Amino acid sequence: MDAIRVLIADDDLHFREGLRALLTAAPGMELTGEATDGPEAIEMAQQLQPDVVIMDLNMPAMNGIQATRQIAQMSPHIGILILTVFVDDYSIFASIRAGARGYLVKGAGRAEMLRAIQTVDSHGVIFSPAIAMQVMKYFEHMHTAQLPNQPRVFPELSDREREVLSLLAQGLSNPEIASQLVISPKTVRNHVSNIFAKLQVADRAEAVLRARQEGLG
């Protein structure tokens, strides 16, 4: 049986070293290369044609969601496993929409990591337990929100403004929100200003409080 060929895409040297040690010691695994940013991950995926790419989300030049989308479009046979610290709804669902087959939180154990790589290589889908629970809660919330006569939270906001408000409530800064939503910091600032005006709040803290009272974040 051929070894599973794995490409690592992560700008954290120490984390790459840990993954390298894991893959080198694991039977049936072969490390084909290491990328340090999004464009490099895309280029190496095209050149090396690995079976699986372990993809970080927060990387310079291009984030992991954008890199995942391009790799999935150009080489759909390559399985992409997201390995990140981000556990917000946007990161999870944007990664899935981009073409990722798995989503793990950094800190996953050796056995969980190897099982996830094998699952993604065999065209399966896998989430870490915490992410799986969050996905279930998300769809439960969506179902509740769609019940007849159920009032919509902050109906005066657009869908994107509600998305920005939710990320504000999670404690993200404007640059972090821009990175998550793949928009410019100026666009985020405009959305935040609109949110303040529509909700008639004075500042970020008051907006966050209102959002959390309504279950956002």
C-alpha positions in Angstrom: 0.0 0.0 0.0 1.4 3.4 -1.0 2.2 5.9 1.7 -0.1 8.9 2.0 1.8 11.9 0.7 1.3 15.0 2.8 2.1 18.7 2.3 2.1 21.0 5.3 1.1 24.7 4.9 1.7 26.7 8.1 3.8 29.8 8.7 4.7 28.7 12.3 8.1 27.0 12.2 7.7 25.2 15.5 4.3 23.9 14.6 5.7 22.6 11.3 8.5 20.9 13.2 5.9 19.1 15.3 3.9 17.9 12.3 7.1 16.9 10.5 8.1 14.7 13.5 4.6 13.2 13.6 4.6 12.3 9.9 8.2 11.1 9.8 7.5 8.7 12.7 4.1 7.5 11.4 4.0 4.3 9.2 2.2 4.9 6.0 2.9 8.6 5.9 5.3 10.6 3.7 6.0 14.3 4.1 6.4 15.8 0.6 7.0 19.5 1.5 6.3 22.5 3.7 4.8 25.8 2.6 4.9 28.9 4.7 2.1 31.0 3.1 -0.9 30.7 0.9 0.7 31.3 -2.5 3.5 28.8 -1.7 0.9 26.2 -0.7 -0.9 26.5 -4.0 2.4 26.3 -6.0 3.7 23.3 -4.1 0.4 21.5 -4.3 0.4 21.9 -8.1 4.1 20.8 -8.4 4.1 18.0 -5.8 0.5 16.7 -6.2 0.3 15.4 -2.6 -2.6 13.3 -1.4 -3.4 15.6 1.5 -2.6 19.2 2.4 -2.6 20.1 6.1 -3.7 23.8 5.9 -3.5 26.6 8.5 -6.0 29.4 8.1 -4.0 32.4 9.3 -1.0 32.7 6.9 0.7 35.7 5.3 0.1 36.8 1.7 -3.1 34.7 1.4 -5.2 33.0 4.0 -5.9 29.3 4.2 -9.5 29.6 3.0 -8.4 31.3 -0.3 -5.6 28.8 -0.7 -7.9 25.9 -0.1 -10.4 27.2 -2.7 -7.7 27.5 -5.4 -6.2 24.1 -4.7 -9.6 22.4 -4.6 -10.5 24.0 -7.9 -7.2 23.2 -9.7 -6.7 19.7 -8.1 -10.0 18.4 -6.6 -8.4 15.0 -6.0 -6.1 16.6 -3.3 -7.7 16.3 0.2 -7.4 19.4 2.4 -7.4 19.1 6.1 -7.7 22.4 8.0 -5.7 22.6 11.2 -6.2 25.9 13.0 -6.9 27.8 16.2 -10.0 29.4 14.8 -13.3 27.8 15.9 -15.8 30.5 14.8 -18.7 29.6 12.5 -17.4 31.7 9.6 -14.0 29.9 9.5 -15.6 26.5 9.7 -18.2 27.0 7.0 -16.1 29.1 4.7 -13.4 26.3 4.8 -16.0 23.7 4.0 -17.4 25.8 1.1 -13.9 26.3 -0.2 -13.4 22.6 -0.5 -11.8 21.4 2.8 -12.7 17.8 3.8 -11.6 18.0 7.4 -11.4 20.6 10.2 -9.3 20.1 13.3 -8.3 22.4 16.1 -4.6 22.8 16.8 -3.7 20.7 19.8 -5.3 17.5 18.5 -3.6 14.4 19.6 -1.4 12.1 17.5 -4.0 9.5 16.9 -6.7 12.1 16.0 -4.3 13.7 13.5 -3.4 10.5 11.8 -7.0 9.3 11.6 -8.0 12.7 10.1 -5.3 12.5 7.5 -6.4 8.9 6.5 -10.0 9.9 6.4 -9.4 12.9 4.2 -7.1 10.8 1.9 -10.0 8.3 1.5 -12.3 11.2 0.5 -14.2 11.1 3.8 -15.1 14.1 5.9 -13.9 14.6 9.5 -14.3 17.2 12.2 -12.7 17.3 15.7 -15.3 16.6 18.4 -15.6 20.3 19.4 -16.1 21.4 15.8 -18.7 18.7 15.1 -20.6 19.9 18.1 -20.4 23.5 16.9 -21.7 22.5 13.5 -24.7 20.7 15.1 -25.4 23.7 17.2 -25.2 26.0 14.2 -27.8 24.0 12.3 -30.0 23.7 15.4 -29.9 27.5 15.6 -30.6 27.9 11.9 -33.6 25.6 12.3 -34.9 27.6 15.3 -34.4 30.9 13.4 -36.5 29.6 10.5 -39.5 28.6 12.6 -42.7 30.4 11.7 -43.2 33.7 13.6 -39.7 33.5 15.0 -38.4 37.1 15.1 -35.1 37.6 13.2 -32.2 39.0 15.3 -31.4 42.6 14.4 -33.6 42.7 11.3 -32.4 46.2 10.6 -28.9 44.9 9.8 -27.8 43.4 6.4 -26.6 39.8 6.4 -23.0 41.0 6.2 -23.4 43.5 9.0 -24.9 40.7 11.2 -21.9 38.6 10.3 -19.5 41.4 11.3 -21.4 41.9 14.5 -21.2 38.2 15.4 -17.4 38.3 14.9 -17.2 41.5 17.0 -19.1 39.6 19.8 -16.5 36.9 19.6 -13.8 39.4 20.4 -12.2 39.8 17.0 -10.5 43.0 16.1 -11.2 44.8 12.8 -8.0 43.4 11.1 -9.0 39.9 12.2 -12.5 40.4 10.9 -11.1 41.6 7.6 -8.9 38.5 7.4 -11.8 36.1 8.3 -14.2 37.6 5.8 -11.6 38.3 3.1 -12.5 42.0 2.8 -10.5 45.2 3.4 -10.1 46.8 6.9 -11.8 49.9 5.4 -14.9 47.9 4.5 -15.0 46.4 8.0 -14.8 49.9 9.5 -17.7 51.0 7.3 -19.8 48.0 8.4 -19.0 48.7 12.1 -20.1 52.3 11.7 -23.3 51.2 10.0 -23.9 48.7 12.9 -23.4 51.5 15.5 -25.8 53.8 13.7 -28.5 51.2 13.1 -28.4 49.7 16.6 -28.1 53.2 18.1 -25.1 52.3 20.2 -22.2 54.6 21.2 -19.3 52.3 20.9 -17.9 48.8 20.3 -18.5 47.6 23.9 -22.2 48.5 23.8 -22.6 46.8 20.4 -20.9 43.6 21.7 -23.2 43.6 24.7 -26.3 43.9 22.6 -25.1 41.2 20.3 -24.4 38.7 23.1 -27.7 39.5 24.8 -29.3 38.3 21.5 -27.2 35.1 21.3 -24.6 36.3 18.7 -21.0 35.4 19.1 
